[in-house]
Amino acid sequence: MRRCKAEVEQTRQRLLDAAERVFSDRGYAIARLEDIADVAGLTRGSIYWHYQGKPELLEAVIERAWFPWDQLPVARSEAQALPDIASMAGVLGQGLQDTLAKPHLRRSAAILLQGHELRHVSARVQARLQGMQQRIRRYVSLVLEHAGAGRLANTEREAQARAVGVFMFGALSEALLLGLPGEHYPIGSEVERFILALLLPGGAGE
């Protein structure tokens, strides 16, 4: 029984790996279950044994992806864990660099950023993307609040946090669109410099 369960899980992971690759390389809209089964070395019927169809398979692919920013502290009760602004810039920059450099995360990000195709496919996948964006903005806003001790108005903090999030996802989208290799493209340092220039004007080069 234990071996049977292990084999079932192994098959499921093969399907998820194949779906991740096909959705990323070809796009969700034109990807076929036959394509995924071929990449996995399995039959189309094996997909339906695990999942009801392509939307459920998509949700499983996205839900298993754990991005660096999924662990960012976003509650005031976690204020002790908040870094200063310069360190925050490094954390966000490195997180984006890791996402681009690690094949599994890179493919998962490429799938998530097909938002125009996915918004009518799965509310859970759309919520996953929005949740990540909101988590980054919340994290930046809390760091600013903690560092500024209330000197910035809420609206100004939120505007700066939104600008950071927009730049991060824009930089990631550009790198994915151009096929830039994560190990050679310094997306992390570019994001870090932008954040420092925005939030610590005059200190970005120090």
N, C-alpha and C positions, 0 to 999 in steps of 0.2 A: 504493500500500500504506500509506504513512504517513497519507494522508488517510482511508483506510478505518479504520485504528486509532484515529485521532482522533475519527471519527464514532461508533465503537463506544463509546469512553470517554465521549463527550458523552451518548450515550443512557443509559449506565449511571448517570451522575451525575444525569440527569433522573429516572430511576427512584428513586434514593436520596433525592433531594430530595422527590419525591412521597410515598414511603413514610414518610419522616421526618414529613412534615406529617400524613398520614392516621393513622399510629400514635399521634402525639401528640394530635391533635384528637379521634379517635374511640375510641382504645384498641386495643391489639393484638388482643384477643379477638374484637371484632366487625368489625375492618377486613377488607375483602375485596380480593383481588387486582384485581378489576374496578374498585374505587374508586381504587386506586393507579394503574392504567393510565389511567383517565379523567383524573385530576389531572395525570399526566405527558403526556397527549395522545398516548398510545401504545396498543398492543393488549396484551391479556393474554398473547398468545404471545410478545411481546418480553420479558416478565418471565422466562418460562421459558427463553428463549435465554441469559439471564445468570445466573439463579438457579434452584435446584431447587424452591423453594417459599417460602412466607411465613417460616418460621423462618430460612432462609439469608439472606433479604432483611433480616430484622430484625438478624441478626448483622452484616451489612455496614453497615447504618445506624449501629449503635453503635460499630463498630470504627473508623469514620472520624472520630468525634467526638473532639476533643482538648481536654480540660478544663484549666483553669488548674492544678489540683492534680496533673495527670499529670506535671509537671516538678519537683515538690518533691523536694529531696534527702532520701534516706532511709537513707544508708549512713554509718557512722562515718567512713569515709575522706573524706567530703565535709564534715567538721566546719567547715572554713574557710568554707564557703558558708552556714552556719547563722546566722540573725539572732538578735537578742535577743528576749525574750518580747514586748515591745511591738511590735517590727517584725513578728514572726511573726503577731500578731493582725491587723495591717494587711494582710499578704499574704493571709491566709485570708479576711478580710472582703472585700477587693477581688476576689479570685478568685470568691467567691460572687456579688458584685454583677455582675461581668462575665458570669457564667453566666446570671443572670436577665435581663440587659439585651440580650444578643446572641441574636437569634431562633434561629439554628442550635443554639447550646448550650442554650438554654431548652427547645426541643423535644426535643433528645436527652436532657436531664435528665428531662423529663416522661415519656419512654418508659422510661428506666431505673428510675424510681421506681414503675412499675407492677409491682413485684416479685412481688406475689401472683399476678398473671396470668402472669408470665414464668418463674417458677422451674421449671415443668415443661416449658417450651418449648425452652429453650436453656441448657445448662450454661455456654457461653461468655459469654452475656450476664449470667448470674448471677455468674460469676466476675469480670466486668468491674466490676460494682457493688461486690462485696466487695473487689476489689483497690483501688478508689478509697478506700473506707472505711478499709482497712488502711493505705494510703499516708498518709492524713491523720493517723491515730493514730500511726504510726511517726514521722512528721515532728515532731509535737508532742512526743512522748516524747523524741526526740533533742534538740530545742531545750531542753527542760527539763533533760535530763541535762547538756547543754553549759553552760547558764546556772547550774545549781545545783552543778556540780562534785561530784556524788555525794551531796549533802545529802539528797535525796529517795530513799526506798526505791523499788525497782522497781515494787512493787505500787501505790504512791501515784502514781507517774508514769503508769503505765498507766491507772489509774482516771481521772485528770485528762484524759489524752489521749482516752479513750473518751467522756468527758462533752463534750469539745469537738466530736468527730465527731458525736455524737448530736444536739447542738444545731444544728450546721451543716445536717445533712440534714433535721432537723425544720423549721428555718426555711425552707429551700428548698421542702420539701413544702407548707408552709402557703402560701407565696407563690404557688406553682403552682396549688394548689387554689382559692385565692381569686381567681386571675387578676390579681394585682397587677402593674402595669407596672414593669419593672426600672429605667427611667429616673427614676421618681418614688418608688419604694418603697426606703427606705434599709436594705435587708437587710444590706449590708456593714458599715455602722456599728453596727448592732445586734449582729451577730456579734462585731465587734471589741470592743465594750463588754462583752459577756458573757465573752469570753476574758480580758480584762484584769481584770474583777471576780473571776473564778475563780482566775487564776494570779498576779495581782498585787493582792491585796485591799488597799484603801486607796489604790491608785495609779491606778485606772481613770479618774478624772476629772482627773488631772494632765496 
